[in-house]
Amino acid sequence: MLNASSGRSAATQGKIAEEILSRDFSAGFTIALMAKDVGIAGGLAEGLELEAPILARTRDLWRDAAELLGDAAGVTEIVRLWEEWNGGELGSGTA
């Protein structure tokens, strides 16, 4: 249903099916790099004294993911945390 709507994108057409639902998780971009990039954005927002609560939470989530899954994990592996928190596997009908 997602890919039949305006929500369709390269991520929903490729990464979700090829890396997440297949359980491959082979994204080349690591969680550590994402955490670093989001951390830089958060630092800039703070330096400019901007209110950015969603960015702050996003930074915390990626930092936590790096700690829990390891710096070398690919970014698509973050779904494993979501699955753990929700007690099921994405695409299995249990989450």
N, C-alpha and C positions, 0 to 999 in steps of 0.2 A: 504494500500500500504506500509506503514512504516514497518509493521510486516512481510512483504513478502520479505524484503530486508536485507542487512547486518546491517541496523540500529536497528534491532530487539533486545530487551533486556528485562530483567525482569520488568523494569520501563514501557516500552511501552506496554508490554503484560498485565501487572497487574494494575499498578497505574493509567495509563491514562484511561482505560476503567472502572475500579472499583471505582476510587475515583474522577476523573475529569469529564468524560463524564456523569457519573451517578449523578453528583453534590453532592456526598457523602462527599468528602474532609475530610476523617477520618484518615489521616496519623498520626501516633503516635509521630512523631518527630516534634517539634514545630518550628515556624518561629524564635522565640527568640533564640533557641539553634543553629539553622543554622546561624543566624546573628552573634552569639557569635563565632562560629567555624570559619566562614569566616573572622571575625574581627581579630581573633588570627593569621590566615594565613597572612592577610594583614599587621599586625603589625610585624610579622617575616620578611616579604619581605622588609618592610621599614627599619627595624633594620639592615638588611644585605645590605641595599642600592641597592636593585634590582629594575629594571624597571618591573613593573607588572600592566600595565594599565587595563587589563581585570579583574584582581583580584580586583583592586581598585573599578572599576565600579560594579562588583558583590557584593562587600562589601556594597557599597552604596545602591544597589537595595534591598538587604536583610534587611538592617537597615531601609530603607523607608517602606518596607513591614511590618516590625514589628510595626512601628509607625502607619501605616494606617489600618492594619488589626488586630492588637493586638498581644501581645506576645504569647498568648495561641493558636492562629490559627495554624493549621497544615501546613506543608510545601507545600502541594499540593494546598492550597488556594491562593498561589501567582498567580495562573492563573487568579484569579478574577481581579487582577490589570491589567494584560495584556488585559483582555477582556474590562475593563473600558477604557484603553488607546486606544483601537482599535475599540470601539463602537460595540461590538457584543459578542456572546457567543460561545466558542470553541465547535465545533461539530454541531452547529446549522445552519451552512452555512452563517452566518452573520458576521463572524470575519475572 
